Amino acid sequence: MKRTTLNPFLWLTVFVGCSGLLTTTPQPVRGQTNSAEIVQQSDELEEAERLNQQVIQLRQQGKYNEAIPLAEQVLEIRERILGENHPDVATSLNNLALLYSDQGRYDEAELLYQRSLAIDEKALGENHPSVATSLNNLAALYDSQGRYSEAEPLYQRSLAIREKALGKDHSLVALSLNNLASLYNSQGRYDEAEPLHQRSLAIREKALGENHPSVATSLNNLASLYRSQGRYSEAEPLHQRSLAIREKALGENHPSVAQSLNNLANLYDSQGRYDEAEPLIQRSLAIWEKALGENHPLVATSLNNLANLYDSQGRYDEAEPLIQRSLAIREKALGENHPLVATSLNNLANLYDSQGRYDEAEPLIQRSLAIREKALGESHPDVALSLNNLANLYNSQGRYDEAEPLLQRSLAIWEKALGENHPLVATSLNNLANLYDSQGRYDEAEPLIQRSLAIYEKALGENHPDVALSLNNLASLYRSQGRYDEAEPLYQRSLAISEKALGENHPSVATSLNNLAALYDSQGRYSEAEPLHQRSLAIREKALGENHPSVALSLNNLALLYSDQGRYDEAEPLYQRSLAILEKALGENHPDVATSLNNLASLYYSQGNTTQAINFLSRGLDVEEQNLNVLLATGSERQKQDSMKMISNTTDAVVSLHIKDAPNNSEAARLALTTILRRKGRILDVMTDNLQLLRENITPENQQFLDELATVRTQLATLIYNKPENLSEEQYRQQVTNLREKSDQLEAELSRRSAEFRTLSEPVTIEAVQQLIPEDAALVEFVFYKPYDAKASTTDKWETPHYAAYILKSDGEPQWVDLGEVEQIHRAAFFRFSLDIKDKKDALIGNTNDVKQTARQLDELLMQPIREKLGDINHIIISPDAQLNLIPFAALVDENNRYLIETYKITYLTTGRDLIRFQLEYSHKQAPVIVANPDYDKPGEPTTVAVSNTRGSNQLSRGVEMSFGALPGTAEEARVIAPLLSDVTLFTESQATENAVKQLQAPNILHIATHGFFLKNLPRVEPDNTFGLISENTQQNTPIQENPLLRSGLALAGFNPRESGKDDGVLTALEVANLKLRGTKLVVLSACETGLGEIENGEGVYGLRRAFTLAGAESLLMSLWTVSDEGTKELMIKYYQRLLQNQGRSEAWRQTQLEMLNSQEYQHPYFWAAFVPVGEWTPMEF
């Protein structure tokens, strides 16, 4: 789907509004004054008029700062001599107001215009022509601010006064008609505007003659109306006649001639007639520079328009200095906060966006938006334009969650300001639909495009180019869904409209041809697609030049067609030329360059040319890595997820290239493993670093920000688990939504603030990881990937997902194994759930036969193929992926009927890249802390509650109501462990509170013994009456689940009544992420299901496991199922005893598990296999 690009460049088309600076005839001084005073006052009034003439001249030169003090002096003289209510004072007020308006000082201008109007009405009567002028000027001010409903009655009243006082054929009546028509044009009310422009033209031709400059203005304005409607053939002769009149009447070098040249060039630009437009704009620029000076605002406008033309042609290097000069002129002449400065900032940002220079574009659009909001008000149409452009920038980067609210706000502004049927509303609907289409939200996108199409057809006519654009987008949406029969006639109609309206050689025609060809590609209709691709390419080469990025796109698409047909020799030079164009036009690190490199890699992949495939894929991955660094440096966590999804296909492709097509190629193996090591768990790393960087470089402002983030997360968690009784359902939903949005905004701000402290680091390499692997160990890096068939048709290239594993030892080349389809492994992995549910009774009687059988089945699929490559190592460092994060590898059974824990020490990492992170040393700030046996019922008071045998059994009723029974085993656990640790702080019963945990400052050890939970089913609270639903082809009405960090948590004091001081006793994972644990060596969660959460491929488990890592913990011990209270107590006591003997964290845990395994009472893996050690495994200092 094509995003609608709102023309961000200001094309000067119409001078409307106020009548300009007014002059007066010096008034005789009357009254009882002596002759000397009369002479003095007359002289002063003559001086005022002389100053007024200077003001007019300075304004024409764009020297507003020099003109304003003179205009203020004129006003002071006239008020003093003539009195505050004299008509000449009204004239001075008008002139000063106009200067303020020129500078964007609208609030000051409005007060002066209103006062000028009041004086004229009182002094001259409500129906005097001067009153009409004041009404016109105030209306023009409102018009420029987008206050159309306020402007219209003023224009209408001005028109009525002039018609009555001067006659219906007076030239000032023509001016009023012109201004009212232009207002209607701004609102898309074209049918009302046209007869007014035509009548204005007729009056001027009759009253002034056909060759008068004012006739040229009317011709120009009518032509601009036609251009807005796509009536180009009617507009062109009017613009040409307007130009001819001005050249003859005013001379070829008059500023008004420059205006006509500019407007005719604008028309040609709209039609893609760039070669004809360029000399007109250049001549316009030369005239303005000579007539007005090089630093006049109109020169800035001409520079802007020439830059727009170059941008359309992909001539970015030529466009950039022009926009920069335009910006500098406007900042100097108008001030840094003028709306036209915002326009220049917006244009420069859009140029950078076109080039993929997103980090340079974003602050410019944000500044443009801020200026417009302040100068024009938050509901002005130009504010909507800035919002739209910022959203499109975010959309380009995959930052969909940031883009959506901006597009929605932009749409709301345009609907309110311009009416629901304005073309800009249609544009906004189109862009929002494009965003939804990018996310696969097709059911939401379709009605928006259909409404956009209906608006365009009604407002602009069925044959307007914008109608063609909407048809194209709707067709593309249908193509994405495989609705080819519905898409084809829409593409064909879009093409026909574009050809008729714009001519057969317009770039938009090339786009339609390209899209129709792509549809035929998808259907395998290659013979029909090829001539369309070729014609699209030819048009773009001719209209845009051979080195335009759109030409590269056509070359790429034609090459893809040839590649799908096996015509590799024809495809290769096209791909190579496409790449060369993109590298030159956009720079070697643009995302489109990465795509081009990857396409070439796929071509060589198809031909079996592994060397070249690896070469180009490696280059493409390097470009993606650089762009990924930029994308992940901004936005919330959800936005970072969107960015990672944009490159997931290349991760799959590089693994597939190695495993399927080049299994014996060491370079392919290294490229695949390098990519996995760089991308797996990347978001967790970035989010953790952001938080810790800010804490390490704390300032009062940043501390306040972090406190606000923690507070918002707590408020959100409290609302989810403890809904206030005094809130209506609607208020409750809205509060949750507001807090969720605020949390996302603060996460994005966290990224922004931490960026200034971030230092560039080299991309991770295999060597950097390998040198940190102990000699007795092997890293097993699992990966979930989709095999890629380069020779298949476009729709069949991706196959059923597989698991693979890469094995890396302390020396030697990486080894690998493809483990087969994920589905069979997931079926076998169900044994994990049997440990939790089915075998609990077996565990109590010590029967392990069934569980060993199922564990053996999974081992055959998962670990036996890996063991064959491990050799004599005894320590497996496992980095799981996807559902494998929930597997207790220690409980798998080998071919000798032995649990893996009996042979290997097992440690879990999020990614092998963690080994590098472990090299950073952080000191703890507190002695060990134990939190155990919370009083769940009545914090601070003795209580009698039911006893629970497991740490996590809970009763779920409506919503998230839960209650927990006491855990007496945790009290005994804490009583025995505490004396083993020095200077321990112990929080139990009513003191085991949320607040106590939140106040911790990086204790050496944090041990929490309580109930834990993970809610698998908690639909997200939405602002409307229903829970959020996914309604796609394969997931009809599936509830969208709440953030998994809100579905995971720990129960602390006051949990059951949800009362614990200012907290509610529910410590969610979202709140845990804000704890200060950088320097904490070990976190033990002696509770149920603390290792569970939502699985995100490539990112691990979203739950408490992730939250404690974000908080800074170096290593974790967490559970995968509901654990026995008594059995867990025994495990933990023995674990700490071994830690104190200086055993490593993983080895101490293994020896404890083995001791339990060899006991009569706890030999079943239900007791000893639930907990997994995550992170650093070495011994600790106590």
KAFEN-V426058 format. One record per pair of residues at least 12 apart in sequence whose ideal C-beta (glycine too) atoms are under 6 Angstrom apart, sorted by the first residue. I is the first residue (numbers start at 0). GAP is how many residues later the second one is. D is the distance in whole Angstrom. If there is no record, write none. Layout:
i gap d
I GAP D
I GAP D
This chain:
i gap d
0 433 5
0 436 5
0 472 5
0 475 4
2 389 6
2 428 6
2 431 5
3 423 5
3 426 5
3 427 6
5 379 6
5 382 6
7 338 5
7 339 5
7 342 5
8 295 6
8 299 4
8 338 5
9 294 6
9 333 5
10 255 4
10 294 6
11 250 5
11 289 5
12 211 4
12 250 5
13 168 6
13 207 5
13 210 6
15 163 5
15 166 4
16 123 3
17 80 5
17 119 4
17 122 5
18 114 5
20 35 5
20 74 5
21 69 5
21 72 6
23 64 5
23 67 5
25 19 5
25 20 5
25 23 5
28 12 5
28 13 6
40 40 5
43 33 5
47 26 5
47 29 4
47 30 6
50 19 5
50 22 6
50 23 5
51 22 5
53 16 6
54 12 5
54 15 5
54 16 5
61 234 4
61 235 5
61 271 5
63 35 6
63 38 5
63 39 5
66 32 6
67 31 5
70 24 5
70 25 4
70 28 6
73 18 5
74 17 4
74 21 6
77 14 5
84 34 5
86 36 5
89 26 4
89 29 4
89 30 5
92 19 5
92 22 5
92 23 4
93 22 5
93 43 6
95 16 6
96 12 4
96 15 4
96 16 5
100 40 6
102 231 6
102 232 6
103 234 4
103 235 5
103 271 5
105 39 6
108 32 6
109 31 6
112 24 6
112 25 4
112 28 6
115 18 5
116 17 4
119 14 5
126 34 5
128 36 5
131 26 4
131 29 4
131 30 5
134 19 5
134 22 5
134 23 4
135 22 4
137 16 6
138 12 4
138 15 4
138 16 5
142 40 6
144 231 6
145 234 4
145 235 5
145 271 5
147 39 6
150 32 6
154 24 6
154 25 4
157 18 5
158 17 4
161 14 5
168 34 5
168 38 6
170 36 5
173 26 4
173 29 4
173 30 5
176 19 5
176 22 5
176 23 4
177 22 4
177 43 6
179 16 6
180 12 4
180 15 4
180 16 5
184 40 5
186 231 5
187 234 4
187 235 5
187 271 5
189 39 6
192 32 6
196 24 6
196 25 4
196 28 6
199 18 5
200 17 4
203 14 5
210 34 5
212 33 6
212 36 5
215 26 4
215 29 4
215 30 5
218 19 5
218 22 5
218 23 4
219 22 4
219 43 6
221 16 6
222 12 4
222 15 4
222 16 5
226 40 6
228 231 6
229 234 4
229 235 5
229 271 5
231 39 6
234 32 6
238 24 6
238 25 4
238 28 6
241 18 5
242 17 4
245 14 5
252 34 5
254 36 5
257 26 4
257 29 4
257 30 5
260 19 5
260 22 5
260 23 4
261 22 5
263 16 6
264 12 4
264 15 4
264 16 5
268 40 6
270 231 6
271 234 4
271 235 5
271 271 5
273 39 6
276 32 6
277 31 6
280 24 5
280 25 5
283 18 5
284 17 4
287 14 5
294 34 5
296 36 5
299 26 4
299 29 4
299 30 5
302 19 5
302 22 6
302 23 4
303 22 5
305 16 6
306 12 4
306 15 4
306 16 5
310 40 6
312 231 5
312 232 6
313 234 4
313 235 5
313 271 5
315 39 6
318 32 6
322 24 5
322 25 5
325 18 5
326 17 4
329 14 5
336 34 5
338 36 5
341 26 4
341 29 4
341 30 5
344 19 5
344 22 5
344 23 4
345 22 4
347 16 6
348 12 4
348 15 4
348 16 4
352 40 5
354 231 5
355 230 6
355 234 4
355 235 6
357 39 6
358 271 5
360 32 6
364 24 6
364 25 5
367 18 5
368 17 4
371 14 5
378 34 5
380 36 5
383 26 4
383 29 4
383 30 5
386 19 5
386 22 6
386 23 4
387 22 4
389 16 6
390 12 4
390 15 4
390 16 5
394 40 6
396 234 5
397 244 4
397 245 5
397 248 4
398 236 5
398 240 4
399 39 5
399 242 5
400 237 5
400 238 5
401 237 6
402 32 6
403 31 6
406 24 6
406 25 4
409 18 5
410 17 4
413 14 5
420 34 5
422 36 5
425 26 4
425 29 4
425 30 5
428 19 5
428 22 6
428 23 4
429 22 5
431 16 6
432 12 4
432 15 4
432 16 5
436 40 6
441 39 6
442 588 5
444 32 6
448 24 5
448 25 5
451 18 5
452 17 4
455 14 5
462 34 5
462 38 6
464 36 5
464 37 6
467 26 4
467 29 4
467 30 5
470 19 5
470 22 5
470 23 4
471 22 4
471 43 6
473 16 6
474 12 4
474 15 4
474 16 5
478 40 5
483 39 6
486 32 6
490 24 6
490 25 4
490 28 6
493 18 5
494 17 4
497 14 5
504 34 5
506 36 5
509 26 4
509 29 4
509 30 5
512 19 5
512 22 5
512 23 4
513 22 4
515 16 6
516 12 4
516 15 4
516 16 5
520 40 6
525 39 6
528 32 6
532 24 6
532 25 4
532 28 6
535 18 5
536 17 4
539 14 5
546 34 5
548 36 5
551 26 4
551 29 4
551 30 5
554 19 5
554 22 5
554 23 4
555 22 4
557 16 6
558 12 4
558 15 4
558 16 4
562 40 5
563 229 6
567 39 5
570 32 6
574 24 6
574 25 5
574 28 6
577 18 6
578 17 4
581 14 5
588 34 5
588 37 5
590 36 5
592 30 6
593 26 5
593 29 4
593 30 5
596 19 5
596 22 5
596 23 3
597 22 4
597 52 6
599 16 4
600 12 5
600 15 4
600 16 4
601 188 5
604 185 4
605 184 4
605 185 5
609 52 5
609 55 6
613 53 5
613 54 6
613 57 6
616 37 6
617 53 6
620 54 6
623 23 5
624 138 6
630 12 4
631 54 5
632 122 6
633 117 5
634 113 5
635 108 4
635 111 4
635 112 5
636 50 6
636 110 6
639 43 5
650 24 6
650 28 6
651 133 5
651 134 5
652 135 5
653 17 6
653 18 5
653 21 5
654 17 5
654 128 6
654 130 4
655 131 5
655 132 4
657 14 4
658 145 6
658 159 5
659 127 6
665 147 5
668 145 5
668 147 6
669 96 6
672 93 6
672 133 5
672 141 5
673 92 6
675 105 6
675 107 5
676 87 5
676 92 6
676 235 5
676 236 5
677 85 6
677 86 5
679 231 4
679 418 5
680 229 4
680 230 4
682 416 6
683 226 6
686 423 6
687 422 5
689 60 5
689 61 6
689 64 4
691 386 5
691 420 6
692 61 4
692 64 5
693 59 6
693 60 5
696 60 5
708 37 5
709 364 4
711 27 6
711 30 5
711 31 5
712 30 6
712 357 5
712 358 5
713 357 6
714 24 6
715 23 4
716 351 4
716 353 6
716 354 6
717 346 5
718 17 5
719 326 6
720 239 5
720 345 5
721 336 4
721 342 5
732 288 5
732 290 5
733 289 5
735 285 4
736 286 4
763 149 5
768 143 5
768 146 6
769 38 6
771 143 4
772 37 5
774 35 5
775 97 6
775 98 5
775 99 5
776 96 6
776 98 4
776 100 6
777 29 6
777 31 5
777 92 5
777 95 5
778 29 5
778 98 5
778 133 5
779 25 5
779 27 6
779 86 6
779 96 6
779 98 5
780 25 5
780 98 5
780 131 5
781 23 5
781 98 5
781 99 4
781 102 5
782 21 5
782 98 5
783 19 6
783 97 5
783 98 4
783 313 5
785 12 5
785 15 5
786 12 4
786 15 6
799 21 5
800 21 5
801 19 6
802 16 4
802 19 5
802 22 6
803 14 5
804 12 5
804 61 5
806 62 5
814 54 5
816 48 5
816 49 6
824 36 5
825 57 6
827 29 5
827 30 4
827 33 5
828 29 6
828 58 6
830 23 4
830 24 6
830 27 6
831 54 6
831 55 6
834 331 5
835 285 4
835 286 6
838 12 5
838 327 6
842 321 4
842 323 4
845 317 6
847 316 5
851 41 5
854 36 6
854 37 5
854 38 4
855 37 4
857 34 6
858 33 4
858 34 6
858 35 6
862 29 6
873 30 6
874 30 4
875 28 5
875 30 5
876 30 5
877 30 5
878 30 5
878 32 5
878 33 5
881 213 6
881 215 5
882 212 6
884 215 6
884 216 5
887 232 6
887 281 4
888 17 6
889 16 5
889 279 5
890 274 4
890 278 4
900 249 6
900 252 5
904 241 5
904 242 5
904 245 5
906 239 4
906 266 6
906 270 4
907 264 5
907 266 5
909 190 5
917 258 5
921 156 5
921 157 4
922 156 5
923 78 5
923 80 4
923 155 4
924 76 5
924 77 4
924 154 6
925 75 5
925 77 4
926 56 4
927 53 4
927 56 5
927 75 6
927 76 5
927 77 4
928 56 5
928 74 4
928 77 5
929 44 5
929 48 6
929 54 6
929 56 5
929 77 5
930 56 5
930 61 5
930 77 5
931 38 4
931 42 4
931 56 5
931 77 4
932 37 4
932 38 4
932 55 5
933 58 4
933 76 5
933 118 5
933 119 4
934 54 5
934 55 5
934 118 5
935 28 5
935 119 4
935 120 5
936 119 5
938 51 5
938 114 4
938 115 4
938 121 5
939 50 4
944 20 6
944 21 5
945 19 4
946 18 6
946 19 6
947 17 3
947 19 6
948 176 5
949 172 5
950 16 6
950 60 5
950 136 5
950 137 4
950 172 5
950 174 6
951 59 5
951 60 5
951 61 6
951 136 2
951 137 5
951 170 5
953 59 6
962 93 5
963 47 4
963 87 5
966 158 5
968 156 4
968 157 5
968 160 4
969 39 4
971 157 6
972 36 5
972 156 4
972 159 5
975 157 5
976 159 5
979 156 5
979 160 6
989 63 5
991 60 6
991 61 5
992 59 6
992 60 5
992 67 5
993 58 5
993 66 6
993 69 4
993 73 5
994 66 6
994 68 6
1000 75 5
1001 74 6
1001 75 6
1001 76 6
1001 77 4
1001 78 5
1002 77 6
1003 77 6
1004 77 5
1005 74 6
1005 77 5
1006 77 5
1007 77 6
1008 77 4
1009 40 6
1009 41 6
1009 77 5
1010 40 4
1010 76 6
1011 38 5
1011 75 3
1011 76 5
1011 77 5
1011 78 4
1012 36 6
1013 34 5
1013 75 5
1013 78 4
1013 79 6
1013 89 6
1014 32 4
1017 24 4
1017 29 5
1018 20 4
1019 20 5
1019 22 5
1026 12 5
1027 12 4
1043 49 5
1043 50 3
1043 58 4
1043 59 6
1044 24 4
1044 25 4
1044 62 6
1045 22 5
1045 24 5
1047 21 4
1047 45 5
1047 55 4
1047 56 5
1048 17 6
1048 18 6
1048 19 4
1049 17 5
1051 13 5
1051 15 6
1052 12 6
1068 34 5
1068 35 5
1068 38 4
1071 35 4
1071 39 6
1072 34 4
1072 37 4
1072 38 6
1074 36 4
1076 34 4
1076 35 4
1076 36 5
1077 34 3
1079 33 5
1080 33 5
1080 99 5
1081 33 5
1082 25 5
1082 30 4
1082 33 5
1083 33 5
1084 33 5
1085 42 6
1085 46 5
1087 31 6
1087 34 4
1087 35 5
1089 14 5
1089 28 4
1089 29 5
1090 14 5
1090 27 4
1090 28 6
1090 29 5
1090 81 6
1104 13 6
1113 61 6
1113 62 5
1114 30 5
1114 60 4
1114 61 4
1115 58 4
1115 59 6
1116 54 5
1116 56 6
1118 51 5
1118 52 5
1119 50 5
1120 49 5
1122 47 5
1123 43 6
1126 35 5
1126 40 4
1130 21 6
1133 18 5
1134 13 6
1134 17 5
1137 13 6
1141 37 5
1143 33 5
1143 34 5
1143 35 5
1144 32 5
1145 27 5
1145 31 4
1148 24 5
1152 15 5
1155 12 4
